[in-house]
Amino acid sequence: MDDSKAIALQHKLLIRETIAGYAAAAELIELEKIEWLQSMTPAESWATFEDLVAFGRQLQGDPATLQVFEPRRIEEHLSMRRIFEKLARAQGLI
C-alpha cells in the first residue's frame, strides 16, 4: 500500500472514530440531561426558566447576538451536517 492510500485509510478510520465518539458523547449528554431534569424540584425548574428568560431579554437589544438564532442560518448548518453524513455513509465511514 502506498503512502497516499495509507494516509487515506488513517483518515477514514479517524473520521469513523470521531463520529462514533460524537455519537457516544451525545448519548451520554442526553442521559445526563434527563437525570438532571428529573432531579429538579419545581422551584429549581422555575428558577432555571426565569434565568433563561432574563438572558433572552438581554440578547434582544443586540442584533449581532440575535444573528445566531436566525432560522435560515440554523437550517444551513443542519443542511451541511446532513450532507456530511451522506458523504460519510457513501464512503463507508459510518
WOFEN-V914943 format. One record per backbone hydrogen bond with DSSP energy under -0.5 kcal/mol. NH is the residue of the N-H (numbers start at 1). CO is the residue of the C=O. Records with the same first field share a line. If there is no record, write none. Layout:
NH->CO ; CO
This chain:
6->2
7->3
8->4
9->5
10->6
11->7
12->8
13->9
14->10
15->11
16->12
17->13
18->14
19->15
20->16
21->17
22->18
23->19
24->20
25->21
26->22
27->23
28->24
29->25
30->26
31->27
32->28
33->29
34->30
35->31
36->32
37->33
38->34
39->35
40->36 ; 37
45->41
46->42
47->43
48->44
49->45
50->46
51->47
52->48
53->49
54->50
55->51
56->52
57->53
58->54
59->55
60->56
61->58
62->59
63->61
65->62
66->62
67->63
68->65
69->66
70->67
74->70
75->71
76->72
77->73
78->74
79->75
80->76
81->77
82->78
83->79
84->80
85->81
86->82
87->83
88->84
89->85
90->86
91->87
92->89
93->88
94->88
